[in-house]
Amino acid sequence: MKKPGLLLLMGWMVSLSASAKTVIYTDSQHPPVNLTPDSRVVWLDAPERFYRINRESLYGGGDDYYL
């Protein structure tokens, strides 16, 4: 491969790696602040919150229905 083609390929590869997005792992007790638009948030307690919200809406939030 000629030198200009190699430089073009290397520049293309560098630009792809520079477009990596930020992933933040947290829970509802520690919400993230100052996020960029391309940030992704993974809520570690999302299944628990989903269960708690649905249980409260179905059963009125009583602890006697907790499984």
Distance bins in CASP14 RR format, pairs under 12 A and 6 or more apart:
PFRMAT RR
TARGET T0000
AUTHOR 0000-0000-0000
RMODE 2
METHOD distances of the structure
MODEL  1
1 7 0 0 0 0 1 0 0 0 0 0 0
1 8 0 0 0 0 1 0 0 0 0 0 0
1 9 1 0 0 1 0 0 0 0 0 0 0
1 10 0 0 0 0 0 1 0 0 0 0 0
2 8 0 0 0 0 1 0 0 0 0 0 0
2 9 0 0 0 0 0 1 0 0 0 0 0
3 9 0 0 0 0 0 1 0 0 0 0 0
3 10 0 0 0 0 0 1 0 0 0 0 0
4 10 0 0 0 0 0 1 0 0 0 0 0
4 11 0 0 0 0 0 1 0 0 0 0 0
5 11 0 0 0 0 1 0 0 0 0 0 0
5 12 0 0 0 0 1 0 0 0 0 0 0
5 13 0 0 0 0 0 1 0 0 0 0 0
6 12 0 0 0 0 0 1 0 0 0 0 0
6 13 0 0 0 0 0 1 0 0 0 0 0
7 13 0 0 0 0 0 1 0 0 0 0 0
7 14 0 0 0 0 0 1 0 0 0 0 0
8 14 0 0 0 0 0 1 0 0 0 0 0
8 15 0 0 0 0 0 1 0 0 0 0 0
9 15 0 0 0 0 0 1 0 0 0 0 0
9 16 0 0 0 0 0 1 0 0 0 0 0
10 16 0 0 0 0 0 1 0 0 0 0 0
10 17 0 0 0 0 0 1 0 0 0 0 0
11 17 0 0 0 0 1 0 0 0 0 0 0
11 18 0 0 0 0 1 0 0 0 0 0 0
12 18 0 0 0 0 0 1 0 0 0 0 0
12 19 0 0 0 0 0 1 0 0 0 0 0
13 19 0 0 0 0 0 1 0 0 0 0 0
14 20 0 0 0 0 0 1 0 0 0 0 0
18 38 0 0 0 0 0 1 0 0 0 0 0
19 38 0 0 0 0 1 0 0 0 0 0 0
20 36 0 0 0 0 0 1 0 0 0 0 0
20 38 0 0 0 0 1 0 0 0 0 0 0
20 39 0 0 0 0 0 1 0 0 0 0 0
20 40 0 0 0 0 0 1 0 0 0 0 0
21 35 0 0 0 0 0 1 0 0 0 0 0
21 36 0 0 0 0 1 0 0 0 0 0 0
21 37 0 0 0 0 1 0 0 0 0 0 0
21 38 1 0 1 0 0 0 0 0 0 0 0
21 39 1 0 0 1 0 0 0 0 0 0 0
21 40 1 0 0 1 0 0 0 0 0 0 0
21 41 0 0 0 0 0 1 0 0 0 0 0
22 32 0 0 0 0 1 0 0 0 0 0 0
22 34 0 0 0 0 0 1 0 0 0 0 0
22 35 0 0 0 0 1 0 0 0 0 0 0
22 36 1 0 0 1 0 0 0 0 0 0 0
22 37 0 0 0 0 0 1 0 0 0 0 0
22 38 1 0 0 1 0 0 0 0 0 0 0
22 39 1 0 1 0 0 0 0 0 0 0 0
22 40 1 0 0 1 0 0 0 0 0 0 0
22 41 0 0 0 0 1 0 0 0 0 0 0
22 42 0 0 0 0 0 1 0 0 0 0 0
23 32 0 0 0 0 0 1 0 0 0 0 0
23 35 0 0 0 0 0 1 0 0 0 0 0
23 36 0 0 0 0 0 1 0 0 0 0 0
23 38 0 0 0 0 0 1 0 0 0 0 0
23 39 1 0 0 1 0 0 0 0 0 0 0
23 40 1 0 1 0 0 0 0 0 0 0 0
23 41 1 0 0 1 0 0 0 0 0 0 0
23 42 1 0 0 1 0 0 0 0 0 0 0
23 43 0 0 0 0 0 1 0 0 0 0 0
24 30 0 0 0 0 1 0 0 0 0 0 0
24 31 0 0 0 0 1 0 0 0 0 0 0
24 32 1 0 1 0 0 0 0 0 0 0 0
24 33 0 0 0 0 0 1 0 0 0 0 0
24 34 0 0 0 0 0 1 0 0 0 0 0
24 35 1 0 0 1 0 0 0 0 0 0 0
24 36 0 0 0 0 0 1 0 0 0 0 0
24 38 0 0 0 0 0 1 0 0 0 0 0
24 39 1 0 0 1 0 0 0 0 0 0 0
24 40 1 0 0 1 0 0 0 0 0 0 0
24 41 1 0 1 0 0 0 0 0 0 0 0
24 42 1 0 0 1 0 0 0 0 0 0 0
24 43 0 0 0 0 1 0 0 0 0 0 0
24 44 0 0 0 0 0 1 0 0 0 0 0
25 32 0 0 0 0 1 0 0 0 0 0 0
25 39 0 0 0 0 0 1 0 0 0 0 0
25 40 0 0 0 0 1 0 0 0 0 0 0
25 41 0 0 0 0 1 0 0 0 0 0 0
25 42 1 0 1 0 0 0 0 0 0 0 0
25 43 0 0 0 0 1 0 0 0 0 0 0
25 44 1 0 0 1 0 0 0 0 0 0 0
25 45 0 0 0 0 0 1 0 0 0 0 0
25 46 0 0 0 0 0 1 0 0 0 0 0
26 32 1 0 1 0 0 0 0 0 0 0 0
26 33 0 0 0 0 0 1 0 0 0 0 0
26 35 0 0 0 0 0 1 0 0 0 0 0
26 39 0 0 0 0 0 1 0 0 0 0 0
26 40 0 0 0 0 0 1 0 0 0 0 0
26 41 1 0 0 1 0 0 0 0 0 0 0
26 42 1 0 0 1 0 0 0 0 0 0 0
26 43 1 0 0 1 0 0 0 0 0 0 0
26 44 1 0 0 1 0 0 0 0 0 0 0
26 45 0 0 0 0 1 0 0 0 0 0 0
26 46 0 0 0 0 0 1 0 0 0 0 0
27 41 0 0 0 0 0 1 0 0 0 0 0
27 42 0 0 0 0 1 0 0 0 0 0 0
27 43 1 0 0 1 0 0 0 0 0 0 0
27 44 1 0 1 0 0 0 0 0 0 0 0
27 45 1 0 1 0 0 0 0 0 0 0 0
27 46 0 0 0 0 1 0 0 0 0 0 0
27 47 0 0 0 0 0 1 0 0 0 0 0
27 48 0 0 0 0 1 0 0 0 0 0 0
27 49 0 0 0 0 1 0 0 0 0 0 0
28 41 0 0 0 0 0 1 0 0 0 0 0
28 43 1 0 0 1 0 0 0 0 0 0 0
28 44 0 0 0 0 1 0 0 0 0 0 0
28 45 1 0 1 0 0 0 0 0 0 0 0
28 46 0 0 0 0 1 0 0 0 0 0 0
28 47 0 0 0 0 0 1 0 0 0 0 0
28 48 0 0 0 0 1 0 0 0 0 0 0
28 49 1 0 0 1 0 0 0 0 0 0 0
28 50 0 0 0 0 0 1 0 0 0 0 0
28 52 0 0 0 0 0 1 0 0 0 0 0
28 53 0 0 0 0 0 1 0 0 0 0 0
29 43 0 0 0 0 0 1 0 0 0 0 0
29 44 0 0 0 0 1 0 0 0 0 0 0
29 45 1 0 0 1 0 0 0 0 0 0 0
29 48 0 0 0 0 0 1 0 0 0 0 0
29 49 0 0 0 0 0 1 0 0 0 0 0
30 41 0 0 0 0 0 1 0 0 0 0 0
30 43 0 0 0 0 0 1 0 0 0 0 0
30 44 0 0 0 0 1 0 0 0 0 0 0
30 45 0 0 0 0 0 1 0 0 0 0 0
31 41 0 0 0 0 1 0 0 0 0 0 0
31 43 0 0 0 0 1 0 0 0 0 0 0
31 45 0 0 0 0 0 1 0 0 0 0 0
32 39 1 0 0 1 0 0 0 0 0 0 0
32 40 0 0 0 0 0 1 0 0 0 0 0
32 41 1 0 1 0 0 0 0 0 0 0 0
32 42 0 0 0 0 0 1 0 0 0 0 0
32 43 0 0 0 0 1 0 0 0 0 0 0
33 39 0 0 0 0 0 1 0 0 0 0 0
33 41 0 0 0 0 0 1 0 0 0 0 0
35 41 1 0 0 1 0 0 0 0 0 0 0
43 49 1 0 0 1 0 0 0 0 0 0 0
43 50 0 0 0 0 1 0 0 0 0 0 0
45 51 0 0 0 0 0 1 0 0 0 0 0
45 52 0 0 0 0 1 0 0 0 0 0 0
45 53 0 0 0 0 0 1 0 0 0 0 0
46 52 0 0 0 0 0 1 0 0 0 0 0
46 53 0 0 0 0 0 1 0 0 0 0 0
47 53 0 0 0 0 0 1 0 0 0 0 0
47 54 0 0 0 0 0 1 0 0 0 0 0
48 54 0 0 0 0 0 1 0 0 0 0 0
48 55 0 0 0 0 0 1 0 0 0 0 0
48 66 0 0 0 0 0 1 0 0 0 0 0
49 55 0 0 0 0 0 1 0 0 0 0 0
49 56 0 0 0 0 0 1 0 0 0 0 0
50 56 0 0 0 0 0 1 0 0 0 0 0
50 57 0 0 0 0 0 1 0 0 0 0 0
51 57 0 0 0 0 0 1 0 0 0 0 0
51 58 0 0 0 0 0 1 0 0 0 0 0
51 59 0 0 0 0 0 1 0 0 0 0 0
51 61 0 0 0 0 0 1 0 0 0 0 0
51 65 0 0 0 0 0 1 0 0 0 0 0
51 66 0 0 0 0 1 0 0 0 0 0 0
51 67 0 0 0 0 1 0 0 0 0 0 0
52 58 0 0 0 0 0 1 0 0 0 0 0
52 59 0 0 0 0 0 1 0 0 0 0 0
52 60 0 0 0 0 0 1 0 0 0 0 0
52 61 0 0 0 0 1 0 0 0 0 0 0
52 62 0 0 0 0 0 1 0 0 0 0 0
52 63 0 0 0 0 0 1 0 0 0 0 0
52 65 0 0 0 0 0 1 0 0 0 0 0
52 66 0 0 0 0 1 0 0 0 0 0 0
52 67 0 0 0 0 0 1 0 0 0 0 0
53 59 0 0 0 0 0 1 0 0 0 0 0
53 60 0 0 0 0 0 1 0 0 0 0 0
53 61 0 0 0 0 1 0 0 0 0 0 0
54 60 0 0 0 0 0 1 0 0 0 0 0
54 61 0 0 0 0 0 1 0 0 0 0 0
54 65 0 0 0 0 0 1 0 0 0 0 0
55 61 1 0 0 1 0 0 0 0 0 0 0
55 62 0 0 0 0 1 0 0 0 0 0 0
55 63 0 0 0 0 1 0 0 0 0 0 0
55 64 0 0 0 0 0 1 0 0 0 0 0
55 65 1 0 0 1 0 0 0 0 0 0 0
55 66 1 0 0 1 0 0 0 0 0 0 0
55 67 0 0 0 0 1 0 0 0 0 0 0
56 62 1 0 0 1 0 0 0 0 0 0 0
56 63 0 0 0 0 0 1 0 0 0 0 0
56 65 0 0 0 0 1 0 0 0 0 0 0
56 66 0 0 0 0 0 1 0 0 0 0 0
57 65 0 0 0 0 0 1 0 0 0 0 0
58 65 0 0 0 0 1 0 0 0 0 0 0
59 65 1 0 1 0 0 0 0 0 0 0 0
59 66 0 0 0 0 1 0 0 0 0 0 0
59 67 0 0 0 0 0 1 0 0 0 0 0
60 66 0 0 0 0 0 1 0 0 0 0 0
END
